[in-house]
Amino acid sequence: MSNENQREGLGHQAKGTAKEVAGKLTDNEKMEAEGKMEKAGGQVQETAGDIEEKFKKD
């Protein structure tokens, strides 16, 4: 079962990965950095959702 934070986190990770790759392909360091930051934020949000789920079950 997944919650909103987990779903949104995965979405941000996917979007961040796409930006990162696009930045690498176009040699755009700013876009690449933005992608890395968005991906990292998505990972944090997904982890928050994982923790939320863990405490719901207990």
Sequence and secondary structure as in RCSB ss.txt:
>XXXX:A:sequence
MSNENQREGLGHQAKGTAKEVAGKLTDNEKMEAEGKMEKAGGQVQETAGDIEEKFKKD
>XXXX:A:secstr
   HHHHHHHHHHHHHHHHHHHHHHTT HHHHHHHHHHHHHHHHHHHHHHHHHHHHH 
